[in-house]
């Protein structure tokens, strides 16, 4: 997934602290801005869901983890992470089922 798309996804996350319900400014907004759909209580952003924090994490990934992915080449199965969550989950299940030789349930 493109780094810019990751920044948009992470910085747009909203959470209802008491229940853990999650929302997103763009992709899954609450019915009322910054309010939980169920309780009406305020939503919060996690302290580490900032562009600065994510850029640092991505820098570490590109410097430390990406070389391992490149090294193992064909042994690593990629997924198109910028698709809908259900599609991504199906891709992950399909990749894992090929490893285990058995289909995994959702």
C-alpha distance (Angstrom), angle and dihedral (degrees) to the residues before:
residue distance angle dihedral
X1 . . .
X2 3.76 . .
X3 3.83 113.7 .
X4 3.81 91.5 -127.6
X5 3.79 91.4 55.6
X6 3.80 89.9 50.6
X7 3.79 90.8 52.4
X8 3.81 90.0 51.6
X9 3.79 92.3 49.4
X10 3.78 96.3 46.7
X11 3.79 98.7 42.0
X12 3.80 91.3 49.3
X13 3.81 95.6 56.1
X14 3.80 119.3 119.3
X15 3.80 126.4 -173.5
X16 3.79 136.3 -163.4
X17 3.80 98.0 -136.5
X18 3.81 98.1 -153.0
X19 3.82 97.2 51.0
X20 3.79 104.4 20.7
X21 3.81 91.9 -124.7
X22 3.77 109.0 157.0
X23 3.76 133.6 -147.7
X24 3.78 136.0 172.8
X25 3.80 129.7 -139.1
X26 3.80 92.0 -129.0
X27 3.80 110.6 14.1
X28 3.82 103.1 38.9
X29 3.80 108.9 8.4
X30 3.79 121.4 -177.7
X31 3.81 116.7 -109.4
X32 3.81 89.5 -112.5
X33 3.80 118.0 35.6
X34 3.82 113.1 -96.3
X35 3.85 92.5 -5.7
X36 3.80 128.9 111.8
X37 3.81 111.6 -112.6
X38 3.81 93.1 -136.6
X39 3.80 104.9 40.8
X40 3.80 103.8 16.0
X41 3.80 88.6 -128.9
X42 3.81 120.1 142.0
X43 3.78 120.5 -82.8
X44 3.80 121.4 -137.6
X45 3.76 137.9 -156.7
X46 3.78 116.7 -127.5
X47 3.79 112.0 -109.1
X48 3.80 91.2 -122.5
X49 3.82 95.1 50.0
X50 3.78 93.7 95.1
X51 3.78 129.5 121.8
X52 3.81 90.5 -120.1
X53 3.81 93.3 54.4
X54 3.78 93.2 45.5
X55 3.80 93.2 48.1
X56 3.82 88.6 54.1
X57 3.82 90.7 49.3
X58 3.80 91.3 48.5
X59 3.80 91.2 49.0
X60 3.82 89.2 53.5
X61 3.82 90.5 47.7
X62 3.80 93.3 51.1
X63 3.81 92.9 46.1
X64 3.82 100.5 39.7
X65 3.80 112.0 18.7
X66 3.80 104.6 30.3
X67 3.83 92.2 64.8
X68 3.83 88.9 58.2
X69 3.80 91.5 51.1
X70 3.81 89.2 50.3
X71 3.82 92.0 46.4
X72 3.80 94.1 52.5
X73 3.80 91.3 44.0
X74 3.80 110.4 164.4
X75 3.80 93.0 22.9
X76 3.80 90.8 69.4
X77 3.79 117.4 74.0
X78 3.79 115.4 -149.3
X79 3.78 125.3 -149.2
X80 3.78 130.2 -159.5
X81 3.80 96.4 -112.4
X82 3.80 95.5 -179.8
X83 3.81 92.0 71.5
X84 3.80 127.1 91.5
X85 3.83 113.9 -61.0
X86 3.81 93.4 -112.9
X87 3.80 91.4 52.5
X88 3.81 91.8 48.7
X89 3.81 90.9 48.7
X90 3.81 89.9 51.2
X91 3.81 90.4 51.3
X92 3.81 90.7 51.2
X93 3.82 92.4 48.0
X94 3.82 90.6 48.9
X95 3.80 92.0 50.3
X96 3.80 92.3 47.6
X97 3.79 93.0 46.5
X98 3.80 89.7 56.5
X99 3.81 88.6 54.2
X100 3.77 95.1 47.8
X101 3.79 96.6 35.5
X102 3.81 90.7 -128.8
X103 3.77 132.9 86.9
X104 3.79 115.4 -105.6
X105 3.77 121.0 -139.7
X106 3.82 118.9 -122.4
